Amino acid sequence: MNHSFIIIAIILFILAYLIGVRKQTWLLSGFNEKHVRDKKKLSSIVGSFNLIMGMVMVGGAFIKHPDAQALIPILVIGHMVLIAYVNMRMIE
């Protein structure tokens, strides 16, 4: 079992709850919160992404495969794509 994946998953689950459910978009960096068109949609997208990636990390923690470490770059690239999408589509 990979303990670092479990820690990352817990952090992602906490962020998914705070951003997706509690709508605390101030936790997101990389944009000015006042320029976002639809904060509800933003919190829903980011919260869902964090929840899904948290589940992937939990699954990856129990896989005994040498390529399981490839999940970390996928997580980082996914967040970069998400930031680019938000900045291009949801910012005025």
Contact map, one row per residue, 1 for C-alpha under 8 A:
11100000000000000000000000000000000000000000000000000000000011110000000000000000000000000000
11111100000000000000000000000000000000000000000000000000000111000000000000000000000000000000
11111110000000000000000000000000000000000000000000000000000010000000000000000000000000000000
01111111000000000000000000000000000000000000000000000000000010000000000000000000000000000000
01111111100000000000000000000000000000000000000000000000110110000000000000000000000000000000
01111111110000000000000000000000000000000000000000000000110010000000000000000000000000000000
00111111111000000000000000000000000000000000000000000000000000000000000000000000000000000000
00011111111100000000000000000000000000000000000000000100100000000000000000000000000000000000
00001111111110000000000000000000000000000000000000001110110000000000000000000000000000000000
00000111111111000000000000000000000000000000000000000100000000000000000000000000000000000000
00000011111111100000000000000000000000000000000000000100000000000000000000000000000000000000
00000001111111110000000000000000000000000000000001101100000000000000000000000000000000000000
00000000111111111000000000000000000000000000000001100100000000000000000000000000000000000000
00000000011111111100000000000000000000000000000000000000000000000000000000000000000000000000
00000000001111111111000000000000000000000000001001000000000000000000000000000000000000000000
00000000000111111111100000000000000000000000011111100000000000000000000000000000000000000000
00000000000011111111110000000000000000000000001000000000000000000000000000000000000000000000
00000000000001111111111100000000000000000000001000000000000000000000000000000000000000000000
00000000000000111111111110100000000000000011011000000000000000000000000000000000000000000000
00000000000000111111111100000000000000000011111100000000000000000000000000000000000000000000
00000000000000011111111000000000000000000011001000000000000000000000000000000000000000000000
00000000000000001111111100000000000000000000000000000000000000000000000000000000000000000000
00000000000000000111111110000000000000110010000000000000000000000000000000000000000000000000
00000000000000000111011111100000000000000010000000000000000000000000000000000000000000000000
00000000000000000010001111110000100000100110000000000000000000000000000000000000000000000000
00000000000000000000000111111000100000000000000000000000000000000000000000000000000000000000
00000000000000000010000111111000000000000000000000000000000000000000000000000000000000000000
00000000000000000000000011111110000000000000000000000000000000000000000000000000000000000000
00000000000000000000000001111110000000000000000000000000000000000000000000000000000000000000
00000000000000000000000000011111000000000000000000000000000000000000000000000000001000000000
00000000000000000000000000011111101000000000000000000000000000000000000000000000000000100000
00000000000000000000000000000111111100000000000000000000000000000000000000000000000000000000
00000000000000000000000011000011111100000000000000000000000000000000000000000000000000000000
00000000000000000000000000000001111100000000000000000000000000000000000000000000000000000000
00000000000000000000000000000011111110000000000000000000000000000000000000000000000000000011
00000000000000000000000000000001111111100000000000000000000000000000000000000000000000000111
00000000000000000000000000000000001111100000000000000000000000000000000000000000000000000111
00000000000000000000000000000000000111111100000000000000000000000000000000000000000000000100
00000000000000000000001010000000000111111110000000000000000000000000000000000000000000000000
00000000000000000000001000000000000001111111000000000000000000000000000000000000000000000000
00000000000000000000000000000000000001111111100000000000000000000000000000000000000000000000
00000000000000000000000010000000000001111111110000000000000000000000000000000000000001000100
00000000000000000011101110000000000000111111111000000000000000000000000000000000000000000000
00000000000000000011100000000000000000011111111100000000000000000000000000000000000000000000
00000000000000000001000000000000000000001111111110000000000000000000000000000000000000000000
00000000000000010011000000000000000000000111111111000000000000000000000000000000010000000000
00000000000000111111100000000000000000000011111111100000000000000000000000000000000000000000
00000000000000010001000000000000000000000001111111110000000000000000000000000000000000000000
00000000000000010000000000000000000000000000111111111000000000000000000000000000000000000000
00000000000110110000000000000000000000000000011111111100000000000000000000000000000000000000
00000000000110010000000000000000000000000000001111111110000000000000000000000000000000000000
00000000000000000000000000000000000000000000000111111111000000000000000000000000000000000000
00000000100100000000000000000000000000000000000011111111100000000000000000100000000000000000
00000001111110000000000000000000000000000000000001111111110000000000000000000000000000000000
00000000100000000000000000000000000000000000000000111111111000000000000000000000000000000000
00000000000000000000000000000000000000000000000000011111111100000000000000000000000000000000
00001101100000000000000000000000000000000000000000001111111110000000001000000000000000000000
00001100100000000000000000000000000000000000000000000111111111000000000000000000000000000000
00000000000000000000000000000000000000000000000000000011111111100000000000000000000000000000
01001000000000000000000000000000000000000000000000000001111111100001001000000000000000000000
11111100000000000000000000000000000000000000000000000000111111100000000000000000000000000000
11000000000000000000000000000000000000000000000000000000011111110000000000000000000000000000
10000000000000000000000000000000000000000000000000000000001111111001000000000000000000000000
10000000000000000000000000000000000000000000000000000000000001111101000000000000000000000000
00000000000000000000000000000000000000000000000000000000000000111111000000000000000000000000
00000000000000000000000000000000000000000000000000000000000000011111100000000000000000000000
00000000000000000000000000000000000000000000000000000000000000001111110000000000000000000000
00000000000000000000000000000000000000000000000000000000000100111111111000000000000000000000
00000000000000000000000000000000000000000000000000000000000000000111111100000000000000000000
00000000000000000000000000000000000000000000000000000000000000000011111111000000000000000000
00000000000000000000000000000000000000000000000000000000100100000001111111100000000000000000
00000000000000000000000000000000000000000000000000000000000000000000111111110000000000000000
00000000000000000000000000000000000000000000000000000000000000000000011111111000000000000000
00000000000000000000000000000000000000000000000000000000000000000000011111111100000000000000
00000000000000000000000000000000000000000000000000001000000000000000001111111110000000000000
00000000000000000000000000000000000000000000000000000000000000000000000111111111000000000000
00000000000000000000000000000000000000000000000000000000000000000000000011111111100000000000
00000000000000000000000000000000000000000000000000000000000000000000000001111111110000000000
00000000000000000000000000000000000000000000000000000000000000000000000000111111111000000000
00000000000000000000000000000000000000000000000000000000000000000000000000011111111100000000
00000000000000000000000000000000000000000000000000000000000000000000000000001111111110000000
00000000000000000000000000000000000000000000010000000000000000000000000000000111111111000000
00000000000000000000000000000100000000000000000000000000000000000000000000000011111111100000
00000000000000000000000000000000000000000000000000000000000000000000000000000001111111110000
00000000000000000000000000000000000000000000000000000000000000000000000000000000111111111100
00000000000000000000000000000000000000000100000000000000000000000000000000000000011111111110
00000000000000000000000000000010000000000000000000000000000000000000000000000000001111111110
00000000000000000000000000000000000000000000000000000000000000000000000000000000000111111110
00000000000000000000000000000000000000000000000000000000000000000000000000000000000011111110
00000000000000000000000000000000000111000100000000000000000000000000000000000000000011111111
00000000000000000000000000000000001110000000000000000000000000000000000000000000000001111111
00000000000000000000000000000000001110000000000000000000000000000000000000000000000000000111
